Amino acid sequence: MKVYISTDIEGVAGITVWEEARKSSAYYPYYAEQMTKEVAAACEGANKAGAEEILVRDGHGSGRNIDHTKLPENATLIRGWSGHPYKMVQDIDESFNALAFVGYHSYGGSNENPLAHTMNSSVIDYIKLNGEYLSEFLLHAYLAALLEVPVAFISGDKGICEEAKKFNENIVTVAVSEGRGAATKSLHPNKAIKLIREGMEKALKGDLSRNKVELPKKFSLEIRYNYHGNAYRYSFYPGAIQISPKSILFETEDYFEIMRATSFLI
């Protein structure tokens, strides 16, 4: 079995404010370690389910947060950013048996996590795809659908877990925290690790054919920026139009073009 694990930090147990997610902060090392522990637990669960090869994508900030020495030896780690349009699932392809997400968070515009955002909170207010708010989970889950790779598991805040269930009810979810305005209500970090390990094993031992979804036929991408000048500038991207002082719209029937567009427009 070949498994891909995409990771982030804003959905790990306990994290609450931006300082805890930034390398320059004294609070960061603890949460980078918790991120590593939760990813290691997912790898361990995958191995219990029979995984032979695991590819882990460090998807937060610089892409250099996870301590590789704490992962099983059959886990290969992608660090840094290559610039490939697949972003947080770089190097995924049709050969993978399952995709999992660890440490994920709710979409930009959501009230489910104090750190809710989509890709770039300093530039983007929110992104919508086909009229629905677009999370980093959904952006990459649709790519998995394009490649016919089942989405098996996700851990993170309660909001993103509920979204994953709407995407496909067969996805195993582990909610480690819940947003309360600017606060969080979180599981004990050790309990989160245990549940992630168990949840990943359960997910991969299930019937993964039930975790595949059919892509929509057309895609309408709306991006609302924090600064109106960005909407004007990015309206010159091929196929994009400005629809309000701060928003642009891009439409296509090819999901790869959504991945390509978001690489240049955010």
Sequence and secondary structure as in RCSB ss.txt:
>XXXX:A:sequence
MKVYISTDIEGVAGITVWEEARKSSAYYPYYAEQMTKEVAAACEGANKAGAEEILVRDGHGSGRNIDHTKLPENA
TLIRGWSGHPYKMVQDIDESFNALAFVGYHSYGGSNENPLAHTMNSSVIDYIKLNGEYLSEFLLHAYLAALLEVP
VAFISGDKGICEEAKKFNENIVTVAVSEGRGAATKSLHPNKAIKLIREGMEKALKGDLSRNKVELPKKFSLEIRY
NYHGNAYRYSFYPGAIQISPKSILFETEDYFEIMRATSFLI
>XXXX:A:secstr
 EEEEEE STTSTT  SGGGG TTSTTHHHHHHHHHHHHHHHHHHHHHTT SEEEEEE STTS    GGGS TTE
EEE S    TTGGGTT  TT SEEEEEEE   TT SS TT  SS TTTEEEEEETTEE  HHHHHHHHHHHHT  
EEEEEEEHHHHHHHHHH TTSEEEEEEEEETTEEEE  HHHHHHHHHHHHHHHHHS GGGG     S EEEEEEE
SSHHHHHHHTTSTTEEEEETTEEEEEES HHHHHHHHHHH 
